Amino acid sequence: MGDERAMVIFQPSGRRGTVPKDVSLIEASRLLGVDIETLCGEKRVCGKCRVRVEEGSFTKFGIHSSMSHVSPWLEEEGKFISREEKEQGLRLGCVAKVAGDVLVFVPEESRAGKQVVSKAARDIPIEHDPAVKVYSLEVEKPSFEDPRGDFERVCEGLEGAYGLKDLKVDLHALRTLPTELRKGAWKVTVSVWMDQEVIRVQAGEMKKHFGLAIDVGTTTIAGYLCDLMTMEVVDTVSLMNPQCKYGEDIMSRISYHMDTPDGLKRMSDDVIEGLNWLIDEAVKRSHPPRKKVKKGGDETEEWIEAPEEGRTYLRLSREDIEDVALGGNTAMHHILLQLSPEFVGLAPFPPVIHRSLEIKARDLGLHINPSAYIFVLPNEAGFVGADNVGVLIAEEPYKSDEMQLIIDIGTNGELVLGNREKLISCSCATGPALEGAQIQFGMRAAPGAIERIKIDPETHEVDYKVIGREAWKSFSKPEEMQTKGICGSGILDVLAELYRSGIVLKSGRFNPEQKSKRYRRNPENNQPEFVIAWTDETAISKDVVITQKDVRQIQLAKGALYAGCKLLMGRMGIQQVDKVKIAGAFGTHVDRQKALIMGLFPDCEIDRIVSIGNAAGDGCRAALLNRAKRKEANWVARNVEYVELTVEGNFQKEFMGAMHIPHMTDPFVHLEGLVDPDILGQK
């Protein structure tokens, strides 16, 4: 790399590349296709482009990042960045200029094209029996004849009215107890955890009792705010996992922990900060928005509420969140709790702990009711963690006669196969390619990302749809598209369409005999590529293409998934499954036909392939709203047979066969009518 250029990496988008030194971080973000808010047009007066320059060595990317690798601090930045924030590495993107290799984290509030994280809650049957229940109570006032303590009076009332015995009390709740009793004229609402511990006492009859179900994914975090009394999901909040800056995949983060003395604490602190942002956002959204208006006839201004017409606001506080159920894969679980994930990455891949945990919110640093407990779902084995347990207690394949294959597609792919007779599972390193990373024009699911693609088999003309625009390209003017890249669902579409149209061969190589005007060789590296969007259709002033290297990355990801499926089926002694269930945010948008055409999993009837959305989050919600599901989770974690693919003798053979589209030798009878027989018959 020449002295005039430097490597800049933006997280959590994963976009990276070399840029000329002395350009601003905003200009660098434009060159690399990263959207950062610049409401004032870089006049340094809005403060919306705040970014954080990370300090330390990032072996995943081969750079050392430092605050000294950007231009010196300017006093005008102090209007928007506090002294403490400055010490943490915050800068204005329009001010700080590139002086050396640097990794830059773009906070949620600074992202112009915020990722569209689709992890909506499904309507699944859950019996109402939450771990935290609330009881209305009237307590006898103390007197000289009966001077017993306040807590003993509450316990007597709860036992007499509700049959609760031998209760403990959290210290924080105990400290508030005497004031709340007297404020409510001895009428209170008591929150009790698992019929064992008083965690909150409120004056009068209160109705605000909420819980959070949280799915901590490698790439995204999703939280579901639930009313513990009605079971209603009142809000869903998502964000990118702040750990992405340490690497997109699990092994990169384990390596960062092993290579950096305080790496584990840094990553844990970052995810806790992300969880607290999620909590604050959920609480904030329960209140009406505010706007600034002029006060009277003078020039002073004040903030007033501006509620949306017809909407009811819950007006929650952090303390109203009284319970949390949380899951994540084994590495995310360990990093969150500051448990070393080092040995999960080394054979025989043991976790620090299998069983579930119950941790006080204050001990974990979560900004909810400090007396509340965090229920952390149990891990299975290896990298198959608490998130997969969540999928299982949501889908309950162990109660079905059907042979079900459940595929949770993410940066770390997790597979489960079985029915009421037996369940087996494995994890496979699909990597982040199917989510847009490691693809030249790949990006997260944000406005401007291509999410659907069609290629005409005869003309090879491309039609596509971008996030944020209803009309397809064929019904739009080129300049209306404002295309920026391709997200996960579009990446899956493009490989299936390239193959179906004969542009890419079964082996994954571009067909050299095709005559499409969109097929060409890159003048810089002579590598084949296919143009998806011409420059006049994009917002980045260049063609959006799929390269031969991109195709290989997609093949590696889909090959790992398929090989995992085949090995589990072999273990189970079956040739076909009754149903394929695709989980994860990616699965929500997957086109079933395209998934089958590219060979994401073994052949199956189209109608037997279903999307189950964020089933891991649904499982966390089930554990939040039904305490029996917590026992069920521990039973499931103990009774699923784990298969470690790295020691399976046939893995490499299955993987190599699965690299082909849809497969080198496996029949795909259900593709008849979807793909030209001549193409299916390629060698």
C-alpha positions, 0 to 999 in steps of 0.5 A: 500500500502506498504512503498516500493511501490508508485502509479504512474499515467501517463497522458495523457495516463491514465496508472497507477499502483504501482511500487517499489520506487527508480525506474526511471520514465522511468522504471516506464513507462515501467512497466505500458506500457507507451512509453517515448522517450529514444533515448540515452538508458538512458545515460542522453545525449539526453534530449528526455525523459523530463516529468513534475511532477505535484504538488497538490491533485488529488482526482480523483486518491486519491493521492497527487503529489509533486516534492518532491515525486521524487528524488532530481534534478541533475545538469546534467538535467540543460543541457536540462531543463531551470531554469523556466522549472525546477520550472514548474516541468520538469525532465528527466525521466531517472534521476528522481526516484520514492519516493512517489505517483506521477502524471507525464505528458508526453509532446507530444514531449516526447511520443515514441508511439504517439497517432494516432488521426484520425480526418481528415477533410471530404469533405462537401459542404460549401459555401465560405463566410468567416468572414475574407475577404481580399481586395487589395487596392491602396491609395492616398498619403497624401499631403499638400492639402490633409493631412487626416489620413492614416486610413481615406484614407484606409476607403475611398479606401475600400468604393469606391472599395468594398462598405465597410462603417463605418469600425472600426480598431483594435489597433494592426492593426492601429499601423502597418498601417503607416509603411505598407502603405509606405513599399508597396508604398501605395499599401496594402492588408487589412483583414476585419472581418465581413465587420466591422473591419480592423484587418490587413494591409500588404504592397503589394499584399499578399496571406497568409490568413488562419484560424483555426477550432478547436474541443476541445474534452475531450480527444483529440484536433484537429485543421484544418488549412484552406486557407480562400481564397480557403477553402482548408484544408492545414493541420490537427494537433491533440494532447491529451487534456493536461487536461487529467491529472485531470481526464479522464471524465468531472465530474472529472475535474469539481470536480478538479475545486471545490476542488482546489483553482486555479484548473480552472485556471490551467486547462484553462492554460493547454488547452491554452498551448495545443492550442498554441502547435497546432498552433506552430506545424501547422506553423512549418510544413508549413516550410521545415524541417532543418538539421545540416551540417558541415560548410566548412572544419572546425568543425563548424556546421550550420542548413540548409533547407532540403525540401522534393522533390516535396512539396510546402511549405506555409512558414506561420507565426503566424500572417497569421492565421487571424480567428478561429472557436472553439467548445467543450462540455459545460465543455470544453467550460467553462474551456477554457474560465475560466467560472466556470463549477460548476453549469453545474454539478448540477441540473438543469445543466445550462451553464454560457452562451448559445450564441456564443462568439467573443473574441480577440485572445490576450485576450484568449492568443492564439498565432495567429494574435493578432487582430484576433477574436475567434468565439466560437460556442454556447452551447445547454444545460447541457453537450451538448455543442458547439461541438454538435452544430458543428455536427448539422450544418455540418450534417443539419438533420433539412433540412431532412425528414429522422429520423436520430439518430446522436451519437457522441461517446467520453468520453462524449457521445452526441445524437441527434434524429430528422429531419426537424420537430423536434430535441431532444438531450441528453448527457450520461456519457459513460466514457472513457472505449470505448477509452481504459481507465479503461480497464486493457490493454486498451490504446490510439490508438498508434502503438502497440495497437490492433485495430481489433479482430476476434475470431473463433467461433469453435476453439476460436483462436484469430486473430488481427491487431495492429496499425503500422503493415499491416499484421494480426497476422495470417500472422505474426510471434509472435515476429513481433506483438509487441502488447502493449494493446487494443485501442477503436475500438479493445475494441468494437470488442472484446466484440462483438466477445466474445459474437458471439463466445459464450465465453461471455453470453448475461448477459456479464458474461463469459460462465463457460462451454466453453473449450477454452485454452484462458479462465482462472481464474487469480491466484491472484484474481480468476477472469475470463479472456480471453487471446487476445495475448500471452506473446511472441506476446507482447512488454510488456512481459505479456499476454494481456487479457480481464477481467470480470471487463473490460467487465463490463466497456464496458457494462456500456458505451454501456448501457448508450448510448443505454438507451439514444437512447431509451429514445429519441426515446420514446420522439419522439414516434418512434420504429425505425430510418431511419439512424444512424450516428456515429460521433467522431474519434472513429466512424471513425474506428467503425465496423458497424456489431460489433457495432450492435452485441454488442448493441451500439444502437437500431437495424437498417439495416447495410446499414443505419449505416454510419460513419461521422468522426469528424463532430464536427470539420467539423462544426467548419470548416463550421463556419470558412468558412461561416459566415451564419453558425454562425447564423445557429449555434445560431438558432440550439442551441436555437431550439433543445429540450434538454432531461436531462436523470438523471431526466427521470423516465425510464432511470434506466429501459432502462439502465439495459436492455441495459447492456445485449448483444445486449439487454435484450429484444429488438429484433435485426432482422438485426443480423440474419445471423451474430450471431448464433440463439442459442446465440441470443436466450439466456436468 
